[in-house]
Every structure is written in C-alpha cells, then in structure tokens.
C-alpha cells in the first residue's frame, strides 16, 4: 500500500530536520522521538484543544438502561473520567437531558418543626468513577428508555510507529488481512482500529477481541475478529488502509492534521533541544511554536465560522431565555 502521510513514520524525517545540529539528531532514536511527540501531544496540544470547548473528542456511550439499576460506570476511555453530558434515550431515539446534581441536593432537609422534607429534584451525581441516577419523584421506572447516554471526552491513544500496527489491505466479513503482523499481536489481547484519514478523532473500533491469527506470506497475516463494528446498513466501519493496533495505541496523532501536525513537530523539536541542553535553540523554537499555537487556535475555533453559539439558561423552557 502507498505510504500514509498521517503516521508517525512520515513525521520522523521532518522532525529530524528541525533540530539542525547533528549532535541533537544523533541523540534520539526513532522510538525516542515518537515518545517525545506523544508527550508533547498529550501535555500541550490536547489540553489546548479541549479548552476551546468545540466538541472535539466527544463521543457517546449508550448503556442499556435497566430500571432497577441506579449506578453506572463511567466509560474507561473517558479522559480524567470527564463527561460532556448525560441523557436518557427513548424508544424513538429522542434524548432527555438529565441535569447534574450535587450530593447535597439529594439529602432531606428538616424544617423548623423538625419535619423532614424530601427533595423533589431528579438528575444524576458523580461518585468517583460512577454515575449515580437520582430520579426522586420522577416516575423514571415507568418510562420506556432504551439507553443511558454518556457523552465523554475520549482519551486519545498513545503514539507508536507503523511497525507496532498492521495496516488493513482486505476485509471479508469479520476477517481482515494486514500487510504486516507485529510480534506483539496475540488472541489474548484487545485491539483498536484506527482510521487512516485526517478525520481521526474517533477510532473505527475500540477494545475489539479476536479469535484467530493466521500468518500468510511474511509479513502479511489475516486476523479474525469476534465482530467488526458496522454502520446502520450493516457495512463494516473499518476500511482498507486503516490500522489494527493494540488497544490504546495509534500510529496517527489524533489531532487536526493541518496545522496540528506542524505544531506537534515544532513542540517536539523544542523538547529535543531542551533535553540536549541547548537553551538558546529551545527559546527560539518555543517562540516559533507560540506563533504556530496562535494560528492553530484560530483555525480550530470557532468550528462553524458563520454560526455563533447562543447561550441559554439550562432550565429555561424549550431553551428560551
């Protein structure tokens, strides 16, 4: 398959050019540079994107709603166990927002006569890594809700080189053929399928299980999944060119392609100079990164230039102020 312009391997040659001193280039292996890119992405670029509140990395998790269950676990891929919203989904796929409560909100109060007054609120509150529903006087058990929908900030995967993943060359049912089979792949592990396109904020499948691995003419192989994700028409979501990786790994930085990749390279080059002890070079590189950061933020927000987000009171009727 043709080489991908989006992978860490395609970024390494440019990253080696940015710190021009040969002594800096010789100091780091390719694995070191990928680790540096991952550190700069997770410590600087991802918080920068999240702070814009433009719905990047937001994905839904639909948990089957059981009327007798009030405690649900947060998605394991949620960054810092952070949620965007919580809602019920009814039989017609309509969403009913569930407001967040404080633990104090569900406690009874005592009036001047000593009579306990039970709260009439309903909603949810967080308790460590759990969502706890409090429906109060609301007749939630009589509602035909299919799911409890948790929207959350998906944790981007750790960056790895292409050799740690297998690029898909063919798909037949639940069987995919990969161009290379990493030695780390076994049937006892779980896998992600990462899109090989610029729109890579969500993987094509998380924590997938496999049943068999069949080597072909080296280094190719076929991998049989227990089930592949499908769209509403039953077609497999993964595409030829996508990457099969160990869970929580990706050969593609899961940030906006341009100008995000350029900023990632500049920050990584600055980190190389800092590690090398080149204070002057580091300061120059970070000054250039600051300009690139300003442009990057101007590109990612607002995401819809012709539409201003209108703020409303959360409890207002039908969203009117």
C-alpha positions, 0 to 999 in steps of 0.5 A: 500500500502507498505510504500514509502521510498521517503516521508517525513514520512520515513525521520522523524525517521532518522532525529530524530536520528541525533540530539542525545540529547533528549532535541533537539528531544523533541523540534520539532514536526513532522510538525516542522521538515518537515518545517525545511527540506523544508527550508533547501531544498529550501535555500541550496540544490536547489540553489546548484543544479541549479548552476551546470547548468545540466538541472535539473528542466527544463521543457517546456511550449508550448503556442499556438502561435497566430500571432497577439499576441506579449506578453506572460506570463511567466509560474507561476511555473517558479522559480524567473520567470527564463527561460532556453530558448525560441523557436518557434515550427513548424508544424513538431515539429522542434524548432527555437531558438529565441535569447534574446534581450535587450530593447535597441536593439529594439529602432531606432537609428538616424544617423548623418543626423538625419535619423532614422534607424530601427533595423533589429534584431528579438528575444524576451525581458523580461518585468517583468513577460512577454515575449515580441516577437520582430520579426522586419523584420522577416516575423514571421506572415507568418510562420506556428508555432504551439507553443511558447516554454518556457523552465523554471526552475520549482519551486519545491513544498513545503514539507508536510507529507503523511497525507496532500496527498492521495496516488493513489491505482486505476485509471479508466479513469479520476477517481482515488481512494486514500487510504486516503482523507485529510480534506483539499481536496475540488472541489474548489481547484487545485491539483498536482500529484506527482510521487512516484519514485526517478525520481521526478523532474517533477510532473505527473500533475500540477494545475489539477481541479476536479469535484467530491469527493466521500468518500468510506470506511474511509479513502479511497475516489475516486476523479474525475478529469476534465482530467488526463494528458496522454502520446502520446498513450493516457495512463494516466501519473499518476500511482498507488502509486503516490500522489494527493496533493494540488497544490504546495505541495509534500510529496517527496523532489524533489531532487536526492534521493541518496545522496540528501536525506542524505544531506537534513537530515544532513542540517536539523539536523544542523538547529535543533541544531542551533535553540536549541542553541547548537553551538558546535553540529551545527559546527560539523554537518555543517562540516559533511554536507560540506563533504556530499555537496562535494560528492553530487556535484560530483555525480550530475555533470557532468550528462553524465560522458563520454560526455563533453559539447562543447561550441559554439558561439550562432550565429555561423552557424549550431553551428560551431565555 
